[in-house]
Amino acid sequence: MVSMVSALCCIFHGGPALATLGTVCAIIFSWRGCTLAVHLRPDEDFQSRVVIQKVSQAYSSSEHHERRLQDASTCEEVHAAPYAPMKIGYEMVDVDAVAPHLVELVNETVMARAVAYWSSVLQVRQAQKPLKMDRLGTGCFKYGFDTDWRCSGMQTPTCGSLVVPDKYLRARRACQEVCGPRCTGSCVQGDSCACDVAEWLVQQDSYCCFLTPQAGCPSDCSLANATQVGNGTGGGFVCEGMCVDAPEGEGAVGEDLHVFVKIEDSVECQASDTLLAYAISCGVDQCDRPVFGAINFCPTQLSTSPDELGGIISTAVHELAHVLVFSNEHFRNFRNSDGTPVIPRDTAEPRLYQDEVRYSCNENAYAWNVTSGNRRYVDLSPDILDSFSERGYNCQCPIGTPTLNPGCFYPAGPPFLQVPSCVVRMKTPTVLREVRDFFDCPTLGGAELENQEGNGCSIISSHWEQRVFASELMAPASSEHLIDTYVSRVSLAVFQDSGWYNANLSAADPLVRNVHWGYKQGCNFATAKCVDGGTPVSRHFCSSQSDTSCSLDRRSVLGCDVQLSDSVPAVYQYTPENGLGRSAEADYCPHYTVRYVNRVCSSNESTTVPYSNVNFMKEVFSAESRCFLSTLHQDVPADNGGIFVAQPDDFVNERPVCYKVMCDAGGQSYQLQVADGTSVRSVGSCSSDGQKLTLAGAGGTITCASPSEVCADLSPRHVLGDEWRNMQGASDTTVSTTSATTISATSTSASSTTHSGATRTVTSTTTGTSSKTSASTTTGSATTSTALALEPGELAAAGRPVGAIAAVLITSAVTCM
């Protein structure tokens, strides 16, 4: 059977192949030979390139860890201890050449708040002594009776690109000369010596175990100057010479996690225009809980602007989550409540996993099941995650099956699309409960993980799926123009299910349906195509370039980001015209992410629609204004005595417009106010979603949004550090107190403004007699009033030609590792 498998490997070398876990077959598949390429992003590969050191820590006051760790607490003993509040420490390193204001920003605000947040959310079983890492030995070996490795040299470990300071390292001895017992006669047992230490000390040189100078052994090696190791028949004596002793470091005192923080324009930073920060874990304890990590901030992306501060703090909270638990390198290490591993370990070497496979993968090719592979894979199904066949995906990866198919690692498809094969969901108990509640879908199989990390080489992702979790803390990219980053109970549930932490799920940010992406959107949103046959599954998505909508926070108007393609894979066939969005992480779903800078409800610089110089729809731009769908329209008197007539055909379909709101106490309803000349007037009170308001003397209606969407305080609490606890029980509503707003002029005489584009002219002509024009009377000379109309899909800024359209694609998305 082995020879047959080997033959199959030769046949399929360089082309599509099948492999079964546990066979001796190495699968090598060349993408370059197929003229396909993978688009790599350095931040996604960073953790996979870092060796995580496993070092036993002291979880009881009687443990000693100067050199030999045989007395370290077992994981069962560690997990039997009570939880206590987690203590996270951090320090800035190698920042002497960094601008002081950036160091101050990261040190005193960004990291301080991020650390305070997680420290207030998580509990752990606390180590009883300072955290330390091991110096790395070289040329190491271990005698059968010994309790630790003996090495001829040593190296200082690294944490990413950082050399770990001596302060955090354990003592280590390195000896270029080492020798142990030799034996004859009755002391020989199999291939080794079985020496009775007590008897050896009694019989001295006449005993059947002896020490004699030999190659690599100190010239003065004898029983008198040898070191005793152990007792009885399980011990022995060892001679060492030409030794160097590195001292014991102080360690991270009183901490459960220590993080090194850098601000460096690293290779990873230079390779990306959007990368703000990335993080790695570099040390775990005997139960695999991370105890050392590092975060690097890209200096060119840091900003001291108050408007950017919340996003930077959210990024630091995100990166710390990667260090603590949210990584495919950590998922495999999850523990049961009793400390036993969820994924079975190798009985001979507990640091390895049963059925673990090594593989290599880069932009040119992948090689599966090769001992020299730079990546490791362990099937985490069915206890931690599973794959699902939906939306046209048919998983080709070894999830729940020992078979790997070539479609698992996805090269880029024509002309640029990445086409993964799997829908993967985390399904641990707390995550499953919380994600079903999050989407309001009682049958959902778990929380979906991102399947397009960008490199094509990852089988399991370290982020939530962008399509359904956009703007959630652990989504791969954040965009503040959708909604401020929020922490959901789903992410906190991962900490709880890891077995390492007791997480306070009430520390999640308060969420509002239809505001926070995906929240309470139902099963179809979570499992179906975002757009099917041109029909979006929710108001989050769109299908046409002419589509516009209110932003999720109802503070601005957004346009649909959709591009037409000649052909697309079946999984991306969203519209009859093959319309696609730009984000691979969001499965190229068309959604509202084009921001119109002249359609911001809070800005007095914004312009009205459908005409920029006449406010037919009675919009109000103010700090208290929000966006609503409306067909409301009314004729507008002109400054020179004429009338701008609102043509009903222009207002058949609802469009997003801005009106002022005044929330009632408690936020259960709100007054909606529209423009009335240079002031405002109330249209009525909104108390439910979908309620229609009308205005006497005007045509059309305004569609109310739920009061929770309009009046809730949407400020994320996780950016406040541990101050989120002071917000619990506080009102989540914001009540507007301003009763009048001065709005900018939106009507101009046709004779004073020149516009390019199509125009509609309404003329009122009088010759000395009274003439009624659209419910208004004007007496005097002939007057012409002109309102600017735009081509379909266009918006223009007041006073600017249509060619200077103020619509921009949101480019401030921040990519996080």
DRENTI-188435 format. One record per residue (C-alpha): x, y, z; residue in one letter. Coordinates in pm, whole numbers, padded with zeros to 5 digits, always signed. Layout:
! DRENTI-188435
XYZa ...
***
This chain:
! DRENTI-188435
+00000+00000+00000m +00284+00238+00081v +00448+00177-00254s +00118+00244-00431m +00076+00575-00251v +00431+00672-00338s +00364+00592-00701a +00056+00812-00699l +00267+01094-00562c +00502+01063-00855c +00217+01057-01105i +00054+01370-00967f +00374+01564-00897h +00329+01913-01041g -00044+01878-01092g -00368+01826-00899p -00340+01556-00637a -00516+01397-00343l -00350+01323-00013a -00458+01145+00301t -00338+01256+00642l -00100+01009+00795g +00034+00865+00469t +00394+00902+00367v +00291+01084+00053c +00416+01439+00000a +00194+01643-00231i +00359+01915-00435i +00146+02140-00652f +00285+02420-00865s +00066+02724-00922w +00323+02898-01137r +00302+02619-01392g -00069+02700-01422c +00011+03071-01471t -00173+03155-01149l -00044+03370-00866a -00133+03428-00503v -00161+03778-00363h +00031+03770-00036l -00016+04006+00256r +00273+03998+00505p +00068+04059+00818d -00118+03729+00778e +00198+03519+00763d +00378+03691+01048f +00259+03468+01334q +00318+03152+01130s +00686+03251+01095r +00733+03292+01471v +00835+03000+01691v +00625+03007+02007i +00831+02897+02306q +00657+02676+02559k +00792+02742+02908v +00650+02606+03231s +00563+02879+03479q +00526+02854+03857a +00163+02811+03961y +00241+02715+04320s +00474+02884+04565s +00680+02563+04611s +00789+02536+04247e +01149+02609+04150h +01242+02679+03791h +01606+02770+03790e +01687+02482+03559r +01488+02162+03596r +01114+02170+03550l +01006+01825+03660q +00817+01976+03953d +00608+02216+03742a +00235+02206+03805s +00038+01989+03565t -00240+02152+03365c -00495+01961+03568e -00346+02119+03882e -00329+02463+03722v -00692+02451+03610h -00807+02341+03954a -00695+02677+04094a -00945+02965+04127p -00963+03250+03877y -00829+03594+03964a -00825+03925+03771p -00570+03918+03491m -00265+04142+03517k -00118+04251+03184i +00211+04437+03165g +00375+04606+02868y +00685+04806+02792e +00801+05024+02505m +01123+04895+02349v +01366+05035+02091d +01184+05368+02065v +01475+05610+02117d +01465+05715+01752a +01085+05745+01737v +00914+06084+01752a +00836+06153+02121p +00473+06246+02054h +00412+05904+01894l +00577+05724+02184v +00362+05921+02427e +00049+05845+02225l +00109+05470+02217v +00248+05437+02569n +00024+05663+02773e -00305+05638+02587t -00336+05364+02326v -00171+05073+02507m -00278+05198+02849a -00645+05182+02754r -00618+04856+02558a -00442+04684+02848v -00688+04829+03098a -00979+04695+02894y -00860+04336+02871w -00738+04338+03231s -01087+04435+03344s -01257+04177+03120v -01050+03864+03182l -00965+03643+03475q -00692+03377+03475v -00524+03130+03705r -00242+03349+03820q +00122+03248+03818a +00280+03267+04163q +00622+03376+04045k +00751+03614+03775p +00699+03507+03414l +01017+03406+03234k +01133+03261+02905m +01413+03013+02843d +01741+03092+02676r +01774+02873+02368l +02031+02597+02391g +02244+02477+02102t +02412+02139+02068g +02181+01997+02334c +02132+01640+02456f +01991+01467+02761k +02104+01161+02956y +01840+00903+03034g +01862+00979+03406f +01875+01356+03357d +01588+01597+03414t +01692+01866+03169d +01881+01915+02846w +02251+01994+02857r +02382+02225+02586c +02718+02330+02448s +02597+02681+02364g +02305+02919+02410m +02118+03189+02224q +01883+03465+02334t +01523+03404+02219p +01335+03655+02008t +00978+03776+02014c +00916+03857+01651g +01194+04097+01552s +01269+04181+01915l +01553+04018+02107v +01405+03935+02448v +01589+04132+02722p +01795+03930+02972d +01562+04055+03244k +01297+03806+03131y +01522+03502+03083l +01595+03208+03305r +01945+03107+03402a +02116+02859+03174r +02451+02687+03172r +02630+02599+02852a +02934+02370+02869c +03158+02281+02581q +03278+01975+02773e +03025+01731+02917v +03043+01362+02999c +02843+01117+03204g +02868+00764+03342p +03013+00468+03162r +02947+00118+03286c +03031-00251+03269t +02896-00576+03403g +02576-00566+03604s +02534-00191+03556c +02466-00238+03186v +02094-00238+03117q +02002-00260+02752g +02172+00023+02566d +02230+00239+02873s +02379+00240+03218c +02168+00181+03530a +02374+00323+03813c +02277+00311+04180d +02406+00646+04306v +02421+00538+04671a +02610+00218+04590e +02846+00408+04362w +02936+00647+04643l +03009+00351+04870v +03217+00143+04625q +03382+00441+04457q +03624+00329+04182d +03539-00039+04225s +03176+00014+04121y +03054-00101+03779c +02968+00262+03685c +03264+00496+03647f +03378+00835+03518l +03692+00848+03307t +03831+01129+03091p +03733+01091+02727q +03682+01303+02419a +03472+01608+02505g +03515+01545+02877c +03698+01765+03131p +04049+01633+03193s +03993+01631+03570d +03660+01447+03556c +03620+01223+03860s +03359+01123+04111l +03500+01379+04351a +03427+01682+04131n +03125+01551+03938a +02769+01676+03987t +02516+01432+04128q +02181+01416+03947v +01896+01231+04116g +01912+00947+04364n +01903+00569+04371g +01898+00374+04047t +01740+00668+03865g +02037+00898+03914g +02393+00949+03801g +02695+01179+03797f +02794+01429+03528v +03120+01618+03468c +03113+01960+03302e +03393+02188+03185g +03448+02512+02992m +03109+02635+03111c +02933+02970+03082v +02654+03054+03324d +02391+03308+03220a +02224+03464+03525p +01861+03432+03629e +01653+03729+03520g +01404+03914+03734e +01113+03818+03509g +00779+03989+03463a +00686+04044+03826v +00319+04026+03922g +00199+03976+03564e +00001+03713+03377d +00103+03843+03032l +00391+04064+02927h +00385+04248+02594v +00677+04417+02418f +00564+04719+02218v +00756+04870+01927k +00695+05155+01684i +00899+05051+01384e +00866+05100+01012d +00924+04730+00956s +00923+04538+00631v +00561+04444+00700e +00468+04810+00747c +00648+04918+00432q +00475+04648+00227a +00125+04778+00305s -00041+05116+00266d -00306+05037+00527t -00135+04823+00793l -00155+05004+01128l -00027+04733+01363a +00040+04361+01395y +00101+04129+01687a +00241+03788+01772i +00261+03554+02066s +00609+03423+02142c +00576+03242+02474g +00313+03017+02633v +00300+02834+02965d +00275+02459+03017q -00100+02476+02949c -00044+02675+02627d -00182+03002+02761r +00011+03294+02607p +00237+03470+02857v +00466+03674+02628f +00384+03864+02311g +00476+04164+02097a +00293+04439+01909i +00441+04667+01646n +00275+04991+01538f +00356+05127+01193c +00464+05488+01257p +00340+05626+00926t -00016+05517+01011q -00026+05666+01361l -00209+05993+01410s -00252+06222+01708t -00580+06355+01569s -00862+06316+01825p -01084+06186+01546d -00846+05896+01488e -00780+05806+01852l -01073+05567+01898g -00975+05367+01590g -00613+05336+01704i -00719+05219+02050i -00954+04965+01889s -00661+04839+01683t -00452+04792+01998a -00740+04602+02162v -00762+04390+01845h -00389+04313+01844e -00389+04222+02212l -00673+03979+02139a -00445+03809+01885h -00173+03777+02148v -00417+03645+02408l -00625+03394+02212v -00749+03494+01867f -00507+03312+01640s -00516+02986+01449n -00193+02906+01634e -00388+02923+01962h -00716+02758+01858f -00549+02416+01842r -00428+02457+02201n -00768+02510+02364f -00819+02328+02693r -01116+02164+02858n -01226+02296+03195s -01021+02028+03371d -00702+02130+03189g -00691+01843+02941t -00637+01942+02575p -00940+01958+02346v -00732+01833+02053i -00555+01505+02143p -00179+01525+02188r +00090+01280+02092d +00135+01036+02381t +00514+01032+02347a +00553+01411+02308e +00265+01616+02453p +00381+01925+02268r +00285+01761+01939l -00060+01665+01815y -00202+01341+01690q -00232+01345+01310d -00037+01670+01281e +00075+01749+00926v +00355+01979+00814r +00336+02160+00483y +00496+02444+00290s +00317+02712+00095c +00413+03032-00083n +00312+03237-00386e +00452+02977-00625n +00353+02637-00490a +00256+02428-00192y +00389+02096-00065a +00165+01892+00165w +00278+01645+00430n +00650+01718+00412v +00871+01697+00721t +01055+02013+00619s +00733+02213+00595g +00729+02558+00755n +00361+02532+00851r +00166+02295+01073r -00192+02180+01039y -00418+01999+01282v -00782+01919+01209d -00986+02105+01472l -01320+01951+01380s -01566+01873+01517p -01499+02007+01867d -01366+02354+01783i -01483+02423+01428l -01636+02263+01122d -01688+02325+00751s -02024+02389+00585f -02144+02351+00227s -02339+02664+00139e -02343+02958-00102r -02192+02727-00364g -01880+02645-00161y -01767+02283-00143n -01480+02256+00102c -01164+02099-00039q -00961+02124+00282c -00898+01846+00537p -01163+01962+00783i -01358+01666+00913g -01190+01451+00651t -00832+01326+00605p -00831+01429+00240t -00673+01743+00100l -00776+01850-00249n -00590+02106-00461p -00875+02356-00430g -00796+02401-00060c -00512+02643-00128f -00654+02900-00361y -00457+03089-00622p -00604+03408-00763a -00862+03353-01035g -00914+03561-01349p -00888+03850-01360p -00811+03911-00993f -01057+03718-00780l -00952+03492-00496q -01174+03185-00482v -01149+02986-00158p -01339+02662-00118s -01450+02650+00245c -01703+02802+00478v -01558+02742+00826v -01731+02821+01154r -01611+02808+01513m -01861+02608+01717k -01733+02589+02073t -02021+02597+02326p -02020+02962+02434t -01940+03087+02084v -02226+02883+01940l -02473+03020+02193r -02363+03380+02149e -02343+03381+01769v -02694+03240+01741r -02816+03522+01961d -02606+03779+01773f -02762+03700+01435f -03097+03594+01584d -03059+03259+01411c -03125+02959+01640p -03006+02705+01380t -02673+02869+01293l -02383+02623+01303g -02124+02861+01450g -01935+03187+01401a -01788+03208+01052e -01414+03257+01015l -01262+03456+00731e -01183+03237+00430n -00980+03494+00237q -00691+03602+00453e -00522+03712+00134g -00235+03467+00107n -00415+03154-00010g -00203+02940+00224c -00405+02946+00548s -00657+02670+00608i -00794+02823+00929i -00817+03199+00972s -00739+03421+01270s -01032+03659+01206h -01408+03656+01179w -01561+03662+00832e -01567+04021+00706q -01889+03971+00510r -02098+03910+00821v -01884+04068+01096f -01765+04392+00930a -01660+04646+01197s -01657+04382+01472e -01332+04392+01668l -01193+04069+01523m -01286+04128+01159a -00975+04145+00937p -01029+04509+00835a -01206+04796+01005s -01374+05092+00843s -01501+05369+01067e -01728+05492+00789h -01949+05185+00824l -01975+05203+01202i -01720+05245+01479d -01543+04922+01569t -01738+04729+01831y -01666+04433+02060v -01935+04165+02050s -02008+03891+02300r -01914+03646+02024v -01549+03753+02041s -01546+03743+02420l -01693+03392+02402a -01375+03271+02229v -01178+03368+02540f -01424+03180+02759q -01408+02864+02549d -01028+02859+02530s -01013+02713+02881g -00756+02976+02982w -00982+03265+03076y -01300+03352+03257n -01441+03632+03041a -01694+03893+03148n -01926+03890+02848l -02109+04198+02973s -01797+04396+02878a -01907+04378+02514a -02019+04704+02356d -02396+04768+02354p -02531+04681+02009l -02830+04809+01813v -03011+04621+01539r -02964+04776+01192n -02678+04988+01324v -02406+04739+01414h -02320+04530+01112w -02493+04192+01111g -02653+04225+01453y -02998+04057+01465k -03009+04028+01084q -03129+03668+01076g -03020+03337+00928c -03016+03447+00564n -02772+03726+00642f -02540+03479+00815a -02558+03194+00564t -02694+03305+00226a -02534+03505-00053k -02517+03875+00027c -02689+03952-00302v -02874+03688-00502d -03016+03758-00846g -02966+04129-00784g -03164+04125-00457t -02964+04217-00143p -03019+04000+00163v -03036+04312+00383s -03000+04688+00365r -02628+04646+00432h -02575+04532+00073f -02659+04677-00269c -02654+04581-00635s -02634+04894-00852s -02396+05188-00882q -02696+05419-00859s -02801+05280-00518d -02764+05511-00221t -02851+05456+00142s -02815+05597+00489c -02499+05492+00667s -02550+05245+00950l -02516+05520+01210d -02751+05740+01001r -02507+06029+01004r -02434+06039+00630s -02527+05910+00287v -02331+05628+00126l -02321+05499-00229g -02291+05143-00356c -01942+05015-00426d -01998+04781-00719v -01796+04719-01033q -01912+04522-01335l -01709+04226-01461s -01720+04025-01780d -01748+03697-01592s -01726+03582-01232v -01712+03245-01053p -02047+03097-00954a -01996+03177-00585v -01970+03547-00676y -02263+03568-00915q -02457+03828-00723y -02623+04030-00999t -02725+03960-01360p -02460+04215-01464e -02184+04039-01262n -02152+04325-01018g -01884+04287-00750l -01749+04485-00458g -01378+04546-00406r -01310+04360-00082s -01189+04001-00107a -01237+03958+00269e -01605+04049+00224a -01639+03793-00058d -01657+04083-00306y -02007+04163-00183c -02134+04497-00316p -02214+04715-00016h -02251+05078+00078y -01901+05212+00126t -01878+05508-00115v -01887+05820+00097r -02029+06143-00043y -01843+06424+00127v -02124+06668+00046n -02390+06441+00197r -02291+06438+00565v -02589+06516+00786c -02389+06699+01051s -02205+06926+00808s -02337+07268+00709n -02126+07231+00395e -02350+06951+00267s -02584+07003-00027t -02943+06903-00082t -03093+06650-00324v -03215+06603-00588p -03112+06964-00662y -02816+07125-00494s -02958+07479-00508n -03318+07417-00399v -03418+07237-00078n -03734+07067-00208f -03702+06783+00044m -03665+07024+00338k -03334+06882+00460e -03161+07003+00775v -02785+06974+00824f -02683+07002+01189s -02510+06814+01469a -02848+06667+01565e -02942+06559+01212s -02974+06198+01101r -03041+06024+00770c -03385+05889+00673f -03549+05751+00361l -03797+06001+00228s -04010+06118-00064t -04117+06436+00116l -04117+06739-00115h -04263+07088-00129q -04240+07390-00356d -03982+07647-00247v -04018+08026-00279p -03733+08189-00470a -03546+08488-00333d -03656+08705-00624n -04026+08637-00581g -04071+08332-00804g -04132+07974-00699i -03928+07659-00745f -04189+07395-00827v -04127+07041-00703a -04218+06803-00983q -04380+06485-00840p -04192+06264-01087d -03867+06359-00914d -03985+06218-00582f -04146+05885-00666v -03868+05675-00511n -03734+05710-00159e -03389+05857-00124r -03166+05912+00182p -03196+06266+00319v -03106+06448+00641c -03348+06575+00905y -03302+06698+01258k -03413+06477+01547v -03502+06554+01908m -03500+06238+02120c -03748+06219+02403d -03637+06125+02753a -03560+05754+02760g -03512+05739+02384g -03840+05557+02315q -03941+05813+02052s -03812+06124+01883y -03941+06436+01717q -03844+06471+01352l -03789+06825+01226q -03756+06957+00872v -03641+07286+00726a -03884+07577+00734d -03711+07869+00569g -03406+07940+00781t -03551+07760+01084s -03705+07418+01145v -04051+07279+01215r -04171+06948+01357s -04325+06690+01127v -04427+06457+01407g -04306+06192+01648s -04144+05863+01545c -04194+05571+01782s -04150+05266+01558s -03954+05145+01258d -04133+05197+00926g -04377+05456+01060q -04469+05717+00797k -04482+06091+00863l -04642+06352+00639t -04636+06731+00635l -04937+06949+00562a -04895+07127+00231g -04619+06892+00116a -04620+06575-00087g -04461+06241-00004g -04367+06086+00329t -04073+06034+00563i -04005+05679+00680t -03916+05662+01047c -03631+05450+01174a -03647+05267+01503s -03582+05504+01797p -03298+05276+01904s -03121+05346+01573e -03156+05720+01612v -03133+05788+01985c -02891+05524+02116a -02545+05627+02226d -02332+05446+01969l -01997+05532+02126s -01791+05214+02174p -01702+05153+02537r -01399+04932+02489h -01190+05237+02392v -01239+05372+02745l -01014+05110+02903g -01156+04986+03232d -01393+05284+03249e -01652+05078+03057w -01759+04945+03396r -01875+05292+03496n -02101+05297+03189m -02299+04988+03289q -02652+05079+03381g -02617+05425+03232a -02869+05541+02977s -02787+05438+02622d -02982+05725+02474t -02872+06067+02367t -03137+06338+02392v -03100+06638+02163s -03165+06965+02345t -03123+07222+02069t -03462+07356+01965s -03360+07558+01663a -03087+07532+01405t -02969+07793+01161t -02923+07616+00832i -02717+07729+00539s -02893+07885+00243a -02991+07630-00017t -03188+07844-00265s -03026+08066-00525t -03151+08273-00812s -03098+08117-01151a -02939+08436-01277s -02663+08428-01016s -02543+08070-01050t -02413+07880-01349t -02416+07499-01346h -02316+07241-01597s -02540+06943-01650g -02908+06908-01723a -03140+07177-01588t -03510+07200-01527r -03664+07547-01564t -03986+07656-01396v -04103+07999-01516t -04352+08230-01352s -04455+08522-01576t -04670+08813-01465t -04765+09133-01651t -04901+09360-01385g -05179+09129-01270t -05193+08864-01004s -05102+08515-01115s -05119+08200-00895k -04827+07970-00940t -04814+07650-00737s -05005+07784-00437a -04801+08104-00426s -04884+08450-00566t -04625+08674-00726t -04689+09021-00867t -04432+09200-01073g -04208+09155-01369s -04117+08828-01534a -03911+08596-01312t -03725+08279-01401t -03626+08030-01129s -03400+07740-01216t -03322+07428-01014a -03020+07216-01098l -03093+06855-01188a -02821+06593-01215l -02778+06292-01432e -02890+05967-01266p -02648+05853-00998g -02469+06188-00971e -02440+06423-00677l -02286+06766-00705a -02153+07010-00449a -02317+07351-00439a -02136+07599-00660g -01925+07328-00828r -01967+07181-01175p -02098+06827-01186v -01756+06714-01303g -01623+06793-00954a -01849+06535-00795i -01778+06502-00424a -01804+06126-00397a -01508+05925-00275v -01452+05557-00218l -01371+05498+00145i -00998+05436+00161t -00945+05463+00534s -00998+05095+00599a -00729+04978+00839v -00591+04630+00792t -00502+04444+01110c -00324+04120+01149m 
***
